[in-house]
């Protein structure tokens, strides 16, 4: 799907209509989609940093909170900002031909456990 901003408005406030919410997210420019790739922090990090959520970065340790992989932990090794998905080491799906590939996860379904502070 091409990312055109003709269907996206910076003035849009909110809607309870799910299709309008999806349209906003799907047609948003990348600098806005970058902010949508965020996850909440665990309780220790919340108290330490004084915030509830942060943008996900490569190298962060996350814990899966929803879905088939609930409870699994791993390090984020790739972020697809266009599709708003993250890929975590150790969480894979087996394909029909027997090969394995990384399973894309929504950032809202994970919790940041440790941050990458190398830089």
HELIX and SHEET records of a PDB file:
HELIX    1   1 UNK A    5  UNK A    7  5                                   3    
HELIX    2   2 UNK A   18  UNK A   27  1                                  10    
HELIX    3   3 UNK A   30  UNK A   36  1                                   7    
HELIX    4   4 UNK A   43  UNK A   49  1                                   7    
HELIX    5   5 UNK A  107  UNK A  109  5                                   3    
SHEET    1   A 7 UNK A  53  UNK A  55  0                                        
SHEET    2   A 7 UNK A  38  UNK A  41 -1                                        
SHEET    3   A 7 UNK A 110  UNK A 114  1                                        
SHEET    4   A 7 UNK A  61  UNK A  64 -1                                        
SHEET    5   A 7 UNK A  73  UNK A  80 -1                                        
SHEET    6   A 7 UNK A  85  UNK A  94 -1                                        
SHEET    7   A 7 UNK A 100  UNK A 106 -1                                        
END                                                                             
